[in-house]
Amino acid sequence: MAMETRSPASRPALLSGLDARSAAILHEIVEQYVETGEPMGSRTLSQRLPLSLSPATIRNVMADLTDAGLLFSPHTSAGRLPTEKGVRLFVDGLLQFGSLSEEERESISGTLDVKGRSLEDMLAQASSMLSGLSSAAGLVMAPKSDSSTIKHIEFVALGPGRALVILVSADGQVENRVIETPVGLPPSALVEAGNYLNAHLSGQTLDRLRETVSNDMTANRNELDHLTAEVVASGLATWSGADERGGTLFIRGQGRLLADVTEIERLTTIQMLFERLETQETMLRLLDLARESEGVRIFIGAESGLFGMAGMSVVVAPARTDSNRIVGAIGVIGPTRINYARIIPVVDYTARVIGRMLG
């Protein structure tokens, strides 16, 4: 089960079956787990709980929570850790979500809103920022280039056999690609290729522009010379991979997931995670998760079906324009004990900022 952020007033309904003592004890154990990763025993709990309970009473409640599948004992000590089911209950109903200060909001907006930055640079910066703010790995799924209309295309020579293709979308975003050019291509051919494409734009999406140009070049073979036609085809083809991949996935901060890893089994799990993050299916699923929600969604362990592994959590939110169009997915992936109260508002606000910028 996934969760969308809820108002505090709606949370108590999620706690059916837990009395006040059980809820307080689970809360303290999960808080300790998120902070240190260490189990908590009845003696420590009796000192930290706002309720006046004896260690014997606390042990009985802990035993009941263990029987309910919310706690487990990692070894023979009396301490307990939360199961993924316990963390889920904590996140769904016990957690008091944090909020961002005005200074933090301005910092996020200022980091992302840098004039003249390409779309790739902005989204890569967003994933790095998310990683830094969450101490986990930041994920940003870039929108498909084909989804917005094109305002201008330009070719710039970089040297023998190479040219830069600059694409400006109607919303002001700039994307750059380097292409190989035919041997002996004169500089005038790059200008001619740009003029030809811009003459056919008419507010079309990149996908429609490819179709229009293909039909036009087939019908009017003599309009462009052979070398210029190759440049036009290469310039459009360099964006075609975005269709097949469903977008581009930016991942920053993978090393943070390895910071506290000592067990070989855990290391192998995270290495498998890195491999999955690079696959087409993972990127498409990230976008699907974003489309299915209105706000932030939290997946604990294998809940998302994204990685099929325990011990990791994903916090993801859709980036939507003012017209409610999905232009990407913003998220964080980290160990189950990530700081949800901190990460949820960061992911939510970052997604809103990017949605506004791309809208």
C-alpha positions as CSV (number, residue, x, y, z in Angstrom):
1,M,0.0,0.0,0.0
2,A,1.2,3.5,-0.8
3,M,0.4,6.7,1.0
4,E,-0.4,10.2,-0.2
5,T,0.2,12.9,2.4
6,R,-2.8,13.6,4.6
7,S,-3.8,16.3,6.9
8,P,-3.2,15.6,10.6
9,A,-7.0,15.5,11.2
10,S,-7.4,12.4,9.0
11,R,-4.6,10.4,10.5
12,P,-6.3,8.9,13.6
13,A,-8.5,6.8,11.5
14,L,-5.4,4.9,10.4
15,L,-4.7,3.8,14.0
16,S,-7.6,1.5,14.5
17,G,-6.5,-1.4,16.7
18,L,-3.8,0.5,18.5
19,D,-4.5,2.0,21.9
20,A,-2.7,5.1,23.2
21,R,0.0,3.0,25.0
22,S,0.8,0.9,22.0
23,A,0.8,4.0,19.7
24,A,3.2,5.8,22.0
25,I,5.6,2.9,22.3
26,L,5.6,2.2,18.6
27,H,6.2,5.9,18.0
28,E,9.3,6.0,20.3
29,I,10.8,2.8,18.9
30,V,10.4,4.0,15.3
31,E,11.8,7.5,16.2
32,Q,14.9,5.8,17.7
33,Y,15.2,3.6,14.7
34,V,15.1,6.5,12.3
35,E,17.6,8.5,14.3
36,T,20.2,5.8,15.2
37,G,19.1,2.5,13.6
38,E,19.5,0.9,17.1
39,P,16.9,-1.2,18.9
40,M,15.1,0.1,22.0
41,G,14.5,-1.8,25.3
42,S,11.8,-1.4,27.9
43,R,14.1,0.5,30.4
44,T,15.0,3.2,27.9
45,L,11.3,3.4,26.8
46,S,10.2,3.9,30.4
47,Q,12.5,7.0,30.6
48,R,11.4,8.5,27.3
49,L,7.7,7.8,27.2
50,P,5.3,10.7,28.1
51,L,3.1,8.1,29.8
52,S,3.9,6.7,33.2
53,L,4.4,3.0,32.5
54,S,6.5,0.4,34.3
55,P,9.1,-1.6,32.4
56,A,7.0,-4.7,32.9
57,T,3.9,-3.1,31.3
58,I,6.1,-1.8,28.4
59,R,7.5,-5.3,27.8
60,N,4.0,-6.7,27.6
61,V,2.9,-4.1,25.1
62,M,6.1,-4.7,23.1
63,A,5.3,-8.4,23.0
64,D,1.8,-7.6,21.7
65,L,3.2,-5.3,19.0
66,T,5.7,-8.1,18.1
67,D,2.9,-10.6,17.8
68,A,1.0,-8.1,15.6
69,G,4.0,-8.0,13.2
70,L,4.9,-4.4,14.0
71,L,8.1,-5.0,16.0
72,F,10.9,-7.7,15.9
73,S,13.9,-8.5,18.0
74,P,17.1,-8.4,16.0
75,H,18.9,-10.7,18.4
76,T,18.6,-12.1,21.9
77,S,18.5,-8.8,23.6
78,A,15.3,-7.3,25.0
79,G,15.4,-4.4,22.5
80,R,13.0,-4.2,19.5
81,L,13.1,-2.7,16.1
82,P,10.1,-1.8,13.9
83,T,9.2,-4.1,11.0
84,E,8.4,-2.5,7.6
85,K,4.8,-2.9,8.6
86,G,5.5,-1.0,11.8
87,V,7.3,1.8,9.9
88,R,4.3,1.9,7.5
89,L,1.9,2.4,10.4
90,F,4.2,5.1,11.9
91,V,4.4,6.9,8.6
92,D,0.6,6.7,7.8
93,G,-0.7,7.7,11.2
94,L,1.9,8.6,13.9
95,L,4.3,10.8,12.1
96,Q,4.0,14.6,12.5
97,F,5.1,15.8,9.1
98,G,7.6,18.7,9.2
99,S,7.3,21.8,7.1
100,L,9.8,24.0,5.4
101,S,10.7,27.4,6.6
102,E,10.4,30.4,4.2
103,E,14.2,30.5,4.1
104,E,14.4,26.8,3.0
105,R,11.7,27.4,0.3
106,E,13.7,30.4,-1.0
107,S,16.9,28.3,-1.0
108,I,15.3,25.5,-3.0
109,S,13.7,27.9,-5.5
110,G,16.9,29.9,-5.9
111,T,19.0,26.8,-6.4
112,L,16.7,25.6,-9.3
113,D,15.8,28.9,-10.9
114,V,19.1,29.9,-12.6
115,K,18.6,31.8,-15.8
116,G,20.2,30.3,-18.9
117,R,20.6,26.8,-17.5
118,S,19.6,23.9,-19.8
119,L,16.8,21.6,-18.8
120,E,19.3,18.7,-18.1
121,D,21.4,20.9,-15.9
122,M,18.4,22.1,-13.9
123,L,17.1,18.6,-13.3
124,A,20.6,17.2,-12.5
125,Q,20.9,20.1,-9.9
126,A,17.5,19.2,-8.5
127,S,18.6,15.6,-7.9
128,S,21.8,16.7,-6.3
129,M,20.0,19.1,-4.1
130,L,17.5,16.4,-3.0
131,S,20.3,14.1,-2.1
132,G,22.0,16.7,0.0
133,L,18.9,17.7,1.8
134,S,17.8,14.1,2.5
135,S,21.2,12.4,3.0
136,A,19.9,9.7,0.6
137,A,19.9,9.4,-3.2
138,G,17.9,12.0,-5.2
139,L,15.9,10.9,-8.2
140,V,14.5,13.2,-10.9
141,M,12.8,11.9,-14.0
142,A,13.0,14.4,-16.8
143,P,10.0,15.1,-19.0
144,K,9.9,13.8,-22.5
145,S,11.2,16.5,-24.9
146,D,8.4,15.5,-27.3
147,S,5.7,16.7,-24.9
148,S,6.2,20.4,-25.4
149,T,6.1,22.6,-28.5
150,I,9.4,23.7,-30.1
151,K,10.2,27.4,-30.5
152,H,13.7,27.3,-32.1
153,I,16.4,24.9,-33.3
154,E,20.0,25.9,-34.0
155,F,23.1,24.1,-35.1
156,V,26.6,25.4,-34.0
157,A,29.9,24.0,-35.3
158,L,32.2,22.5,-32.6
159,G,35.0,21.4,-34.9
160,P,35.6,18.9,-37.6
161,G,32.9,16.2,-37.6
162,R,30.9,17.6,-34.6
163,A,28.2,20.1,-34.0
164,L,26.0,21.2,-31.2
165,V,22.2,21.1,-31.6
166,I,20.3,23.7,-29.5
167,L,16.6,23.1,-29.0
168,V,14.5,25.8,-27.3
169,S,11.0,24.9,-26.2
170,A,8.0,27.2,-26.1
171,D,8.2,27.3,-22.3
172,G,11.8,28.6,-22.5
173,Q,13.7,25.5,-21.6
174,V,16.9,24.9,-23.5
175,E,18.4,21.5,-24.3
176,N,21.7,20.7,-26.0
177,R,23.0,17.7,-27.9
178,V,26.2,17.0,-29.7
179,I,26.0,15.2,-33.0
180,E,28.5,13.9,-35.6
181,T,28.4,15.7,-38.9
182,P,29.4,14.4,-42.4
183,V,33.0,14.8,-43.5
184,G,33.5,18.0,-45.5
185,L,30.3,19.7,-44.3
186,P,30.5,23.5,-45.0
187,P,29.5,25.9,-42.2
188,S,26.7,27.1,-44.4
189,A,25.0,23.7,-44.3
190,L,24.5,24.0,-40.5
191,V,22.8,27.4,-41.0
192,E,20.7,26.0,-43.8
193,A,19.6,23.0,-41.7
194,G,18.6,25.3,-38.9
195,N,16.6,27.6,-41.2
196,Y,14.9,24.6,-42.8
197,L,13.7,23.2,-39.5
198,N,12.6,26.5,-38.0
199,A,10.6,27.2,-41.2
200,H,8.6,24.0,-40.4
201,L,8.1,24.4,-36.7
202,S,4.8,26.3,-36.5
203,G,4.4,25.5,-32.8
204,Q,4.7,21.7,-33.3
205,T,5.9,19.2,-30.8
206,L,9.2,17.5,-31.6
207,D,7.3,14.3,-32.4
208,R,5.1,16.1,-35.0
209,L,8.1,18.0,-36.3
210,R,9.9,14.7,-37.1
211,E,6.8,13.5,-39.0
212,T,6.4,16.7,-40.9
213,V,10.1,16.9,-41.9
214,S,10.2,13.2,-42.9
215,N,7.1,13.7,-45.2
216,D,8.5,16.9,-46.6
217,M,11.9,15.6,-47.3
218,T,10.4,12.6,-49.1
219,A,8.2,14.8,-51.2
220,N,10.8,17.4,-52.0
221,R,14.0,15.6,-52.3
222,N,15.8,18.4,-54.1
223,E,15.1,21.1,-51.5
224,L,18.2,20.2,-49.4
225,D,21.5,18.8,-50.6
226,H,22.5,15.4,-49.3
227,L,24.9,16.6,-46.6
228,T,22.4,19.2,-45.2
229,A,19.7,16.5,-45.2
230,E,21.9,14.3,-43.1
231,V,22.4,17.1,-40.5
232,V,18.7,17.6,-40.3
233,A,18.0,13.9,-39.8
234,S,20.8,13.7,-37.2
235,G,19.6,16.7,-35.3
236,L,16.1,15.3,-34.9
237,A,17.2,11.7,-34.2
238,T,19.3,12.8,-31.2
239,W,16.1,13.3,-29.2
240,S,14.3,10.2,-30.4
241,G,15.8,8.1,-27.5
242,A,13.7,10.0,-25.0
243,D,10.6,8.4,-26.5
244,E,11.9,4.9,-26.0
245,R,13.1,5.4,-22.5
246,G,10.1,7.4,-21.3
247,G,12.4,10.2,-20.3
248,T,15.8,10.7,-18.7
249,L,16.5,9.6,-15.1
250,F,18.9,11.7,-13.0
251,I,20.3,10.0,-9.9
252,R,22.7,11.7,-7.5
253,G,24.0,10.6,-4.1
254,Q,24.1,6.9,-4.7
255,G,27.2,6.8,-2.5
256,R,25.1,7.9,0.5
257,L,23.3,4.6,0.4
258,L,26.6,2.8,1.0
259,A,27.8,5.0,3.9
260,D,26.8,2.7,6.7
261,V,26.8,-0.6,4.9
262,T,29.1,-3.4,6.3
263,E,27.2,-6.6,5.6
264,I,28.0,-8.3,2.3
265,E,24.3,-9.2,1.8
266,R,23.2,-5.5,2.3
267,L,25.9,-4.4,-0.1
268,T,24.7,-6.8,-2.8
269,T,21.1,-5.6,-2.4
270,I,22.2,-1.9,-2.9
271,Q,24.3,-2.9,-6.0
272,M,21.2,-4.6,-7.4
273,L,19.3,-1.4,-6.7
274,F,21.8,0.7,-8.7
275,E,21.4,-1.7,-11.7
276,R,17.6,-1.5,-11.5
277,L,17.7,2.3,-11.4
278,E,19.3,2.4,-14.9
279,T,16.7,0.2,-16.6
280,Q,13.9,1.4,-18.9
281,E,11.2,-0.4,-16.8
282,T,12.3,1.4,-13.6
283,M,12.0,4.9,-15.3
284,L,8.6,4.1,-16.8
285,R,7.4,2.8,-13.4
286,L,8.6,6.0,-11.7
287,L,6.5,8.1,-14.0
288,D,3.5,5.7,-13.5
289,L,3.8,6.1,-9.7
290,A,3.8,9.9,-10.1
291,R,0.8,9.9,-12.4
292,E,-1.2,7.8,-10.0
293,S,-0.9,10.3,-7.2
294,E,-1.9,13.9,-6.5
295,G,0.8,14.5,-3.9
296,V,3.7,12.8,-2.2
297,R,3.6,9.0,-2.1
298,I,5.7,6.8,0.2
299,F,6.7,3.2,-0.6
300,I,8.4,1.1,2.1
301,G,10.3,-2.0,1.2
302,A,8.9,-3.8,-1.8
303,E,5.5,-2.0,-1.7
304,S,6.1,0.0,-5.0
305,G,6.9,-3.1,-7.0
306,L,9.8,-1.0,-8.2
307,F,12.8,-2.8,-6.8
308,G,11.3,-5.9,-5.2
309,M,13.6,-5.7,-2.2
310,A,13.3,-5.0,1.5
311,G,15.1,-2.4,3.5
312,M,14.7,0.5,1.1
313,S,12.0,3.3,0.9
314,V,11.0,5.5,-2.0
315,V,9.4,9.0,-1.5
316,V,8.1,10.3,-4.9
317,A,5.9,13.1,-6.1
318,P,4.7,14.3,-9.5
319,A,5.9,17.5,-11.0
320,R,2.7,19.1,-12.5
321,T,2.3,22.3,-14.5
322,D,-0.5,24.8,-13.6
323,S,-2.6,23.0,-16.2
324,N,-2.1,19.7,-14.3
325,R,0.1,18.1,-16.9
326,I,2.7,15.7,-15.6
327,V,6.2,16.8,-16.6
328,G,8.3,14.5,-14.5
329,A,8.7,12.6,-11.2
330,I,10.7,13.9,-8.2
331,G,11.9,11.6,-5.4
332,V,14.3,10.2,-2.9
333,I,15.4,6.6,-2.3
334,G,17.1,5.6,0.9
335,P,17.1,3.1,3.7
336,T,13.8,2.4,5.5
337,R,14.9,4.6,8.4
338,I,15.2,7.8,6.3
339,N,13.9,10.9,8.0
340,Y,10.4,11.0,6.5
341,A,9.3,14.1,8.4
342,R,12.2,16.0,6.8
343,I,12.1,14.4,3.3
344,I,8.3,14.5,2.6
345,P,8.0,18.4,2.6
346,V,11.3,18.7,0.6
347,V,10.2,16.4,-2.1
348,D,6.7,17.9,-2.2
349,Y,8.0,21.5,-2.5
350,T,10.7,20.6,-5.0
351,A,8.1,18.9,-7.2
352,R,5.9,22.0,-7.1
353,V,8.8,24.3,-8.0
354,I,9.8,22.2,-11.0
355,G,6.2,21.9,-12.1
356,R,5.9,25.7,-12.1
357,M,9.2,26.2,-13.9
358,L,8.2,23.7,-16.7
359,G,4.6,24.9,-16.9
